[in-house]
Amino acid sequence: MKSTPLEAVEHVDLERYLGTWYEIATIPQRFQRGCVAVTAEYSLLPNGDILVVNTCREGTLDGKIRSVRGRARVVDKKTNAKLKVTFFWPFWGAYWVIGLDPDYQWAIVGHPNRKYLWILSRSPQMDESLYGELLDFVAACGYDLSKIKRTLQPV
């Protein structure tokens, strides 16, 4: 299914990408077990890296808040669409922006091995027809839709 290499978008304006994103759907990972109301906050560090703060609630929308800090570094300066992220030094993971709304209202982040995927939005809810279009897109990128789960977010 994943015969063609995963492609990143042509360009990411990092200044526009910074700020808060809500996780709409993901391929669940061990490190996010039990998480709902997931957000990612990106801000620029003085050295040009990006501070990443991922936050979630444990189990329910009013559950205990859990957060982790990491940092991202652009590895493709031509496009800014391929980054490496670390939460546990010295381990770095690929963070590729593979889909991006022209108005930066949604983004799709993947990994070349297609084991990681995040559908992100600037708001906690996403229009169902748009969500369906994004699922069609990630399926065309070679992702297994049966592995993708919606993330519970506040209404």
C-alpha positions as CSV (number, residue, x, y, z in Angstrom):
1,M,0.0,0.0,0.0
2,K,2.9,2.4,0.8
3,S,4.8,1.8,-2.5
4,T,5.4,5.5,-3.2
5,P,7.5,7.7,-0.8
6,L,5.5,10.0,1.4
7,E,5.7,13.6,0.3
8,A,5.7,16.8,2.3
9,V,4.0,20.0,1.3
10,E,5.9,22.5,-0.9
11,H,6.3,25.1,1.8
12,V,5.4,25.9,5.4
13,D,5.5,29.5,6.7
14,L,6.8,28.7,10.2
15,E,5.5,32.0,11.6
16,R,2.0,31.1,10.5
17,Y,2.3,27.5,11.7
18,L,3.2,28.6,15.3
19,G,0.5,28.7,17.9
20,T,-2.0,26.2,19.1
21,W,-3.3,23.2,17.2
22,Y,-6.0,20.8,18.3
23,E,-5.6,17.1,17.5
24,I,-8.7,15.9,15.6
25,A,-7.5,12.4,14.8
26,T,-4.3,10.3,15.1
27,I,-2.8,6.9,14.8
28,P,-2.7,6.2,18.6
29,Q,0.7,5.8,20.1
30,R,1.8,4.4,23.5
31,F,3.0,7.9,24.7
32,Q,-0.6,9.3,24.2
33,R,-2.5,6.4,25.8
34,G,-5.6,7.7,27.6
35,C,-5.3,11.2,26.2
36,V,-8.2,13.3,25.2
37,A,-8.5,17.0,24.4
38,V,-5.0,16.9,23.0
39,T,-3.3,20.2,21.9
40,A,0.1,21.1,20.5
41,E,1.5,24.5,21.1
42,Y,4.4,25.7,18.9
43,S,6.6,28.7,19.6
44,L,9.9,29.9,18.3
45,L,13.0,29.7,20.5
46,P,15.9,32.2,20.3
47,N,18.1,29.7,18.5
48,G,15.6,29.1,15.7
49,D,14.3,25.8,17.1
50,I,10.6,25.4,17.9
51,L,9.4,24.7,21.4
52,V,6.7,22.1,21.4
53,V,4.3,21.7,24.3
54,N,1.8,18.8,23.9
55,T,-1.0,18.8,26.5
56,C,-3.9,16.4,27.1
57,R,-6.5,15.4,29.6
58,E,-6.3,12.0,31.1
59,G,-9.4,9.9,30.2
60,T,-12.1,12.5,30.2
61,L,-12.5,16.2,29.2
62,D,-12.2,17.2,32.9
63,G,-9.4,14.7,33.7
64,K,-6.0,15.5,35.0
65,I,-3.9,17.7,32.7
66,R,-0.8,16.1,31.4
67,S,1.9,17.8,29.3
68,V,5.3,17.2,27.8
69,R,7.8,19.7,26.4
70,G,10.0,19.0,23.4
71,R,11.6,20.8,20.6
72,A,11.6,20.7,16.8
73,R,14.2,21.6,14.3
74,V,13.7,22.2,10.6
75,V,15.7,19.7,8.5
76,D,14.6,20.9,5.1
77,K,15.3,24.6,5.0
78,K,14.0,24.9,1.4
79,T,10.4,23.9,2.3
80,N,10.3,24.1,6.2
81,A,7.9,21.1,5.8
82,K,10.3,18.4,7.2
83,L,11.3,18.7,10.8
84,K,12.8,16.4,13.5
85,V,11.1,16.5,16.9
86,T,12.5,15.3,20.3
87,F,10.7,14.9,23.6
88,F,13.3,12.5,25.0
89,W,16.9,13.4,24.0
90,P,18.7,11.9,22.2
91,F,15.8,10.4,20.3
92,W,14.5,12.5,17.3
93,G,11.6,11.6,15.1
94,A,10.5,12.8,11.7
95,Y,7.7,15.3,11.7
96,W,6.6,16.0,8.1
97,V,3.8,18.4,7.2
98,I,2.1,16.4,4.4
99,G,-1.1,18.5,4.1
100,L,-1.7,22.1,4.9
101,D,-4.7,24.4,4.5
102,P,-3.7,27.6,2.6
103,D,-5.1,29.6,5.6
104,Y,-3.3,27.4,8.1
105,Q,-6.6,26.3,9.7
106,W,-5.8,22.6,9.5
107,A,-2.6,20.5,9.0
108,I,-1.7,16.9,8.5
109,V,1.5,15.7,10.0
110,G,3.0,12.3,9.1
111,H,6.1,10.2,9.2
112,P,7.8,8.5,6.2
113,N,7.1,5.1,7.6
114,R,3.3,5.9,7.9
115,K,3.1,4.6,11.5
116,Y,2.5,8.1,12.8
117,L,-0.2,10.6,11.8
118,W,-1.9,13.6,13.2
119,I,-4.8,15.6,11.8
120,L,-4.7,19.0,13.4
121,S,-7.0,22.0,13.4
122,R,-6.9,25.5,14.8
123,S,-10.3,24.8,16.6
124,P,-11.3,21.8,18.7
125,Q,-14.0,20.7,16.2
126,M,-13.7,20.1,12.4
127,D,-16.5,20.1,9.8
128,E,-17.4,16.4,9.0
129,S,-17.1,16.9,5.2
130,L,-13.7,18.4,5.6
131,Y,-12.6,15.6,7.9
132,G,-13.8,13.1,5.3
133,E,-11.8,14.9,2.6
134,L,-8.7,14.8,4.8
135,L,-9.2,11.0,5.4
136,D,-9.4,10.5,1.6
137,F,-6.2,12.4,1.2
138,V,-4.3,10.4,3.8
139,A,-5.6,7.2,2.3
140,A,-4.3,8.3,-1.0
141,C,-0.9,8.9,0.8
142,G,-0.9,5.2,1.7
143,Y,-2.2,5.4,5.3
144,D,-4.4,2.6,6.7
145,L,-7.6,4.3,7.7
146,S,-8.5,1.6,10.1
147,K,-5.7,2.7,12.4
148,I,-6.8,6.3,12.6
149,K,-8.9,7.3,15.6
150,R,-10.8,10.5,16.4
151,T,-9.6,12.5,19.4
152,L,-12.3,13.5,21.9
153,Q,-12.3,17.4,22.1
154,P,-14.5,19.8,23.9
155,V,-17.5,21.1,21.9
